[in-house]
Amino acid sequence: MRDPRTVARDIPGVCDILFPRLLPGLVALLNRKSQSFGGVNPIRSQDMLCINTNAAMLFEVAFAKAEQTLSQSPENIENCIQLAIERQSKYFDASTPSQLTEIELSIIRKTSDNLVKSLNMLSDGCNIVTSPKICGFEWISNGVGDFSVGSTLIEVKCTSKGFSSNDYRQLLIYWLLSYASAIEKNTIEWKRGVLLNPRLNHFVEFDFDELIHLVTGGASKVEVLELFRSVVSEYSSKLSIDSFGNY
């Protein structure tokens, strides 16, 4: 079984077949629609130059701290660090950070505060769901997203640049899995997506129907789903052949 994030980011060709027009030019166009929140201050680039800990790990800790705040739990940085290590270890070789410096703790707290403020503004008083379920499909396992509000799925990226094609692919695969599950199991279909960067105070919000139209060249959702079934089935056959060959 492969989790949805791996399918979106690490299996070559799948998303190229499904979303052939998600090219650099379209990604740049989507990113130009980026917005910012009032009252949220970006993390200064000069502060990032002063860190000793891996930046991805720092932001993973900040993400965990934001979850802690949203659940109204007492602040516990050590718990956040342990959770960050567990999450990073699923995809990378994560190591325990050494003693965090004051500047690193400041970056963690500022990023966490930015994330909480941004989510509260996006939610407009509605319930913020942490780790919303991403339904699986055949050999694709169930997974979880970052946050959701109603039928809006929110993914958090703390890069120093604009959102990448991989970021959009990830949300598109999540939508596609929700659409398949909505048809088969009458579960929720994600209607809107948000890519949110609390480090830079940027976010891009879009309607999935409109994005699907752009990245497929006008294919209907039903056509995209049928193509997805075909791609998943073909890849499943390859997995079976490889498994037999390696037996």
Sequence and secondary structure as in RCSB ss.txt:
>XXXX:A:sequence
MRDPRTVARDIPGVCDILFPRLLPGLVALLNRKSQSFGGVNPIRSQDMLCINTNAAMLFEVAFAKAEQTLSQSPE
NIENCIQLAIERQSKYFDASTPSQLTEIELSIIRKTSDNLVKSLNMLSDGCNIVTSPKICGFEWISNGVGDFSVG
STLIEVKCTSKGFSSNDYRQLLIYWLLSYASAIEKNTIEWKRGVLLNPRLNHFVEFDFDELIHLVTGGASKVEVL
ELFRSVVSEYSSKLSIDSFGNY
>XXXX:A:secstr
 B HHHHHHHSTTHHHHH TT  HHHHHHHHTT B  TT     HHHHTT  S HHHHHHHHHHHHHHHHTT   
 HHHHHHHHHHHHHTTS      S  HHHHHHHHHHHHHHHHHHHHHHTTS  EES EE  BTTB  EE SEEET
TEEEEE   SS   HHHHHHHHHHHHHHHHHHHHH      EEEEEETTTTEEEEEEHHHHHHHHHTS  HHHHH
HHHHHHHHHHHHHHHHHHHHT 
